[in-house]
Amino acid sequence: METAELLEIIGRDEDSKHQFKANVTNGIALAQEMVAFSNSEGGAIFIGVSNDGTFSGLTRADMGRLNQLVSNAGSQQVLPPVNPQTENIATPDGCLVMRIGVPKGISKPYMDKNGAIWIKNGADKRKATSREEMQRLFQSAGLIHGDEIPVAGLNIADLDTDYFKVFWKRNFSESLTDYGLSLPTLLKNMNLMQDGIFNVSGALLFAKNPALKLPVFIVKAIAFPGKEIHRTDYLDSQDIAGKIGDIFQKSMGFILGNIRYIQRKQGVNAPGKPEIPRVVLEELIANALIHRDYFVSAPVKIFIFSDRVEIISPGHLPNNLTIENIKMGNSNIRNPILASFATKILPYRGIGSGIIRALKEYPAIDFRDDRDGNRFIVTILRKEPEVGRRSLE
């Protein structure tokens, strides 16, 4: 790092990526900073910079001591160990500053030697104390999944038996009675139930009324007359609940019922085609239901405006996925149990090709990974009605 870049960072002051320390003598405190950066998005600690932005006057001898302290903290006081990188930077007045680079961790959650989990909170750090925070960290490491969490109060009596029988017969070409296992045992073997209690996947796939115990795992859909959200002025509104297959179909119906149908080159008596191709809506709604974060207590939202359709999923992209990644077909299955059964219920293939297919069919789609708001937003732009063509509302 050049001195000019260091001065620029100091001029901007501390933030969630940059921490200043005049000096460090306590390995435990340093380890806690490393834990917080590793559990967040990574960052850098600058030793030799006071809170007021001045240099504290570290010497070459200090650098040797600090390098040993950094090595010991990263290897012995952070669990699992981390490997920070150090760099010594000369200041204009002849002093030294040590930059400690701590990458975003790939084995979250990281803890200090006492088992405390630290996360960044703006420019500061704090202990993770809420269950939801800890669950997300374990989720990012692939240690737990939101779709496997038990749903207290939903048991075998809540199974939609007729629906499940039809599903079984269609996919396995035999009746349940021929299979020879009790329903609780069968559902346990399918990873949908444990100790007689449905998990989130089992409830959303096969319970008669999953919203009874999972009231936020629904879709809230609203159609507005203009280009902005309005508290009281709307064209249509629906809370869409039920099994995930029902939610998918009703969500499709809501959008298709609130967008234009275009005749294009068809005869006047031919049924119009939706302005947004059906396959695009299928791919994006299926992705929203399957890949949303089920640790977040919030519904999927569908907003229809005069110029666009927005599909908002709780939870930002998991792990190291980016918008560029998913446009190339990369995927990271957040809810593996739900995804494995969704291929049998929804028009979903589970191979990361859905976004590619949607963009090929209709390129006017934007994606936003809102990490601060912990949500993923898909915006489908609506085209202006073609001049001279008939639109059927």
Order of alpha helices (4+ residues) and beta strands (2+ residues): alpha-beta-alpha-beta-alpha-beta-beta-beta-beta-beta-beta-alpha-beta-alpha-alpha-alpha-beta-beta-alpha-beta-beta-alpha-beta-beta-alpha-beta-beta-alpha-alpha-alpha-beta-beta-beta
